[in-house]
């Protein structure tokens, strides 16, 4: 059996209870060493066979899993954050399906949630933004043209950008060209929820300067949007003048 486990956003205690239990039971662990906090491996039992997928190809990962299956061992494939976001898991699922190897998925706390907690931010403020766009800037890996930063920026909703810290000159230009005012708040969160987490606040028009001056090249999320501003409408859900299924309006 293979368990795909989301490691969480960085802090060791932000892995789920289920994920920690599966790690503790695993005979073989293949972890994304370039991003996963290595301290999570302390959950593993003594004698667990550990592989760092940062140094492996898809074919090598599958070979390790096949060998484990043939030996009757349980494997945990440990991905950063939640594996559904930029986890490259679909190709692994398809290979395992071809081989008839059973697997399941344990969700994790994504870095975009970790960044919100670090910022003490609410991405979906009434009358400001009710949509969160999770995306990335086109680099060595292309992005479909219909999902270009410029076209997505036209919505001026909350935007969370993964894998984009080394491309901020291009990103800034696209955000401005797409419609975000230069004064739109931006936060760059380095290693959200890790012990060495850092937060840099700026605006769209100072994004590239901020990232460059602070030497940020990777392991950072960029959050763009007025959800980090000061103006928003009070939620009706808790307003005394609003009736819900559970209470009547009192004014």
C-alpha positions in Angstrom: 0.0 0.0 0.0 1.2 3.5 -0.8 0.0 6.6 1.1 0.5 10.0 -0.4 0.8 12.4 2.5 0.7 16.2 2.6 3.5 17.2 5.0 1.9 20.6 5.7 3.3 24.1 5.2 6.5 23.7 7.2 6.0 23.6 10.9 6.5 20.0 12.2 3.3 20.0 14.2 1.2 21.2 11.2 1.1 17.7 9.6 -2.3 16.1 10.2 -2.8 13.5 12.9 -3.4 11.0 10.2 -0.3 12.0 8.3 1.9 11.7 11.3 0.4 8.2 12.1 1.0 7.0 8.5 4.6 8.3 8.7 5.1 6.4 11.9 3.8 3.1 10.3 5.8 3.4 7.1 8.5 1.0 6.1 9.6 3.2 3.2 9.4 7.0 3.0 10.0 9.0 -0.2 10.0 12.7 0.7 10.3 15.9 -1.3 13.6 16.9 0.2 13.8 20.3 -1.5 10.7 21.5 0.3 9.6 19.2 3.1 10.9 20.0 6.6 13.4 17.2 7.3 12.4 17.2 11.0 9.2 15.5 9.9 11.2 12.4 9.4 11.5 12.1 13.2 8.0 10.7 13.0 9.4 7.7 11.2 10.1 4.4 13.0 13.6 3.1 13.5 14.8 1.3 10.5 12.5 3.1 8.0 14.1 3.3 4.6 14.2 6.9 3.5 14.6 8.4 0.0 14.9 12.0 -1.0 12.9 12.5 -4.2 14.7 15.8 -5.0 17.5 13.7 -6.4 15.2 11.2 -8.2 13.2 11.0 -11.4 9.6 9.8 -11.6 10.9 6.4 -12.9 13.2 6.1 -9.9 10.4 6.9 -7.5 8.1 4.3 -9.0 11.0 1.7 -8.9 11.3 2.3 -5.1 7.6 1.8 -4.7 7.6 -1.3 -6.8 10.4 -2.8 -4.8 8.6 -2.0 -1.6 5.4 -3.5 -2.8 7.2 -6.7 -3.9 8.7 -7.0 -0.4 5.3 -6.5 1.3 6.2 -3.1 2.7 4.1 0.1 3.2 5.3 3.3 1.5 4.6 6.9 2.3 5.2 9.4 -0.4 5.6 12.7 1.5 4.8 15.9 -0.4 5.1 19.4 0.8 1.9 21.3 1.8 -1.0 19.6 0.2 -0.1 17.3 -2.7 -3.0 18.5 -4.9 -1.2 21.9 -5.5 1.9 21.7 -7.7 2.6 18.2 -6.3 3.2 16.4 -9.6 1.1 13.5 -8.1 -1.2 12.8 -11.1 1.7 11.2 -13.1 2.5 9.0 -10.1 -1.1 8.0 -9.7 -1.3 7.0 -13.3 1.9 4.9 -13.1 0.6 3.1 -10.0 -2.7 2.5 -11.7 -0.9 0.8 -14.6 0.9 -1.4 -12.1 -2.2 -2.3 -10.1 -0.6 -0.8 -6.9 -3.1 0.5 -4.4 -2.7 4.0 -3.0 -4.6 6.6 -1.1 -4.2 10.3 -0.3 -3.9 12.1 3.0 -4.5 15.9 2.7 -2.1 18.5 4.1 -2.1 22.1 5.2 -1.1 24.0 2.0 1.4 26.8 2.2 -1.2 29.3 1.0 -3.1 28.5 4.3 0.1 28.8 6.2 0.8 32.2 4.7 -2.6 33.5 5.6 -2.1 32.4 9.2 1.3 34.1 9.2 -0.2 37.3 7.9 -3.3 37.1 10.1 -5.2 37.7 6.8 -8.6 36.7 5.5 -8.4 36.1 1.8 -12.2 36.4 1.2 -13.3 39.8 2.7 -16.9 40.9 2.0 -17.1 43.6 -0.6 -13.3 43.2 -1.3 -12.7 39.8 -2.7 -14.7 36.6 -2.7 -12.3 34.7 -5.0 -8.8 33.3 -4.4 -6.7 32.6 -7.5 -3.8 30.2 -6.8 -1.4 30.3 -9.7 2.3 30.8 -10.8 4.3 32.8 -13.2 5.4 31.2 -16.4 9.0 30.2 -16.3 10.8 27.1 -17.5 7.5 25.3 -17.1 4.9 27.1 -19.3 1.4 28.3 -18.2 -1.6 28.1 -20.5 -2.1 31.4 -22.3 -5.6 31.7 -21.0 -4.2 31.6 -17.4 -1.6 34.3 -17.9 -1.0 36.6 -15.0 -2.1 39.5 -17.1 -5.5 37.9 -17.8 -6.0 36.7 -14.2 -5.1 40.1 -12.8 -8.1 41.6 -14.6 -10.3 40.2 -11.8 -8.4 42.0 -9.1 -9.3 39.3 -6.7 -6.9 37.8 -4.1 -4.0 36.1 -5.9 -1.6 33.7 -4.3 1.5 32.9 -6.4 3.6 29.9 -5.9 7.0 29.3 -7.6 7.3 32.9 -8.7 9.9 34.6 -6.4 12.7 34.4 -9.0 10.5 36.0 -11.7 9.2 39.1 -10.0 10.3 41.6 -12.6 8.1 39.8 -15.2 5.4 39.2 -12.5 5.2 42.9 -11.5 4.9 44.0 -15.1 2.1 41.5 -15.8 0.2 42.4 -12.6 0.2 46.1 -13.5 -0.7 45.5 -17.2 -3.6 43.3 -16.1 -5.2 45.9 -14.0 -3.9 45.8 -10.4 -3.2 49.4 -9.3 0.4 49.9 -8.3 -0.7 50.7 -4.7 -2.3 47.3 -4.3 -1.0 45.6 -1.1 1.4 42.6 -1.5 3.0 40.3 1.0 5.9 38.0 0.4 6.0 35.2 2.9 9.3 33.3 3.1 9.0 29.7 4.5 5.5 30.2 6.0 5.2 28.5 9.4 8.8 27.4 9.5 10.9 28.5 12.5 12.8 31.0 10.2 9.6 32.4 8.6 9.9 36.0 7.3 7.3 38.4 6.1 7.9 41.3 3.6 5.1 43.7 2.9 5.1 46.0 -0.1 2.9 47.0 -3.1 2.6 45.7 -6.6 4.8 48.6 -7.9 7.5 47.8 -5.3 7.3 44.0 -5.5 10.4 43.3 -7.6 12.5 45.8 -5.6 11.4 44.3 -2.3 12.2 40.7 -3.4 15.6 41.7 -4.9 16.7 43.8 -1.9 16.0 40.9 0.5 17.6 38.2 -1.7 14.5 36.1 -2.0 14.7 33.5 -4.7 12.6 30.5 -3.6 10.5 29.0 -0.8 8.3 32.0 -0.7 4.7 32.8 -1.5 3.5 36.1 -3.0 0.0 37.3 -2.0 -1.5 40.1 -3.9 -4.8 41.9 -3.1 -6.8 44.4 -1.2 -7.7 41.7 1.3 -4.6 43.0 3.1 -6.0 46.6 3.1 -7.9 48.4 5.7 -11.4 48.7 4.1 -14.0 46.0 4.0 -17.7 45.4 4.7 -18.7 43.7 7.9 -19.9 40.2 7.4 -23.7 39.8 7.4 -23.4 36.4 9.0 -22.8 37.8 12.5 -24.7 41.1 12.0 -27.5 41.6 14.5 -29.8 42.8 11.7 -29.3 39.6 9.6 -31.6 36.5 10.1 -30.0 33.1 9.6 -31.1 29.5 10.0 -30.0 29.6 13.6 -31.1 33.0 14.9 -33.5 35.8 14.2 -32.4 39.4 13.5 -32.6 41.6 16.6 -32.6 45.0 15.0 
